[in-house]
Amino acid sequence: MRIVFMGTPEFAVESLDKLIKSGFEISAVVTVPDKPAGRGLTLKKSAVKIYAEKNNLSVLQPVRLKDQDFLAQLKTYSADLFVVVAFRMLPEEVWQIPSKGTINLHASLLPQYRGAAPINWAIMKGEKITGITTFFIDQEIDMGRIIYFEEVPVESHYNAGILHDVLMKKGAALLSKTVEAIKKNDHPVFSQSEFISPEMELKTAPKLTRENCKIDWLLKIEGIQNQVRGLSPYPAAWTIIKNTETGEELTLKIFSTEIIDGRHASEPGECITDTKSYLYFTADGGLLSILELQPEGRRQMSIKEFLRGFRGINNWKIKV
């Protein structure tokens, strides 16, 4: 069975590698065009392209997925199946090409967390269980017929980076199982409507933006902690602190926090610190201890490093 694989980041590389090691024939790999990056605007290859070149796989990098030359080239491979992992939305002209269809690996338990950032949002919403799903692509984004799924616990110490790596490995194994079943014409298919009950709240996973990465200090303290976990290490939750005397403001990215039990009568965002080893901000339900952060224009650092080089921290509070 001939396969064309489509993907971009490291998450997709694990699946591509698993398919190859499982003995499947990868006729070609489709990924994004190289993009300028860094101060020198050097062209940067996607993680999938780097892997594909190391393994002598044909690579296609279309700017437009509806381009007639690209579509014609895709058809020359006579692929039985297209496999998509962390790639762009496919037009119908593409996903209809292979005889056995086009499948996708999604990092959630569909129909929950349809969208671009399911790993982040599952943690941000405080989920204890998430998972991975393979499904057939159709006209609606992330709404195709489910093939297989697997539940994965979200441990309390997981941030988005840790959960990403867990789902990446489990997803690669599930995808390989899915492809093998399709090859044998022996696989289940479920409509997503079978997993939706009238009382169910369907949660979405929209693209991360600067605005939805801003910490909401009016949340319960567990919600703030989940925001930080769900956005770490990238793109990172952020907040603004303001000097109560001068009005000066500073943006901080927050990478790691810990909830400290403690009663207080302060408004959210008040600063409690010994100016040397700890920095707490008040929140609804306790104190949030900041462990790792990055002031704008500087590198990521521990709270002790930050306090060592920051004078007058007692005069600052969160700009809620």
Secondary structure, DSSP 4 states (H G I P E B T S, - for coil): -EEEEEE-SHHHHHHHHHHHHTT-EEEEEE-PPPEEETTTTEEE--HHHHHHHHTT--EE--S-TT-HHHHHHHHHT--SEEEEES-PPPPHHHHTSSTT-EEEEESS-TTTTEES-HHHHHHHTT-SEEEEEEEE--SSTT-S-EEEEEEEE--TT--HHHHHHHHHHHHHHHHHHHHHHHHTT----B-GGGG--TTPPPPEEPPP-TGGGB--TTSBHHHHHHHHHHTTTTT-EEEEEEETTT--EEEEEEEEEEEE-----PPTT-EEE-SSS-EEEEEBTEEEEEEEEEETTS--EEHHHHHHT-TTGGGEEE--
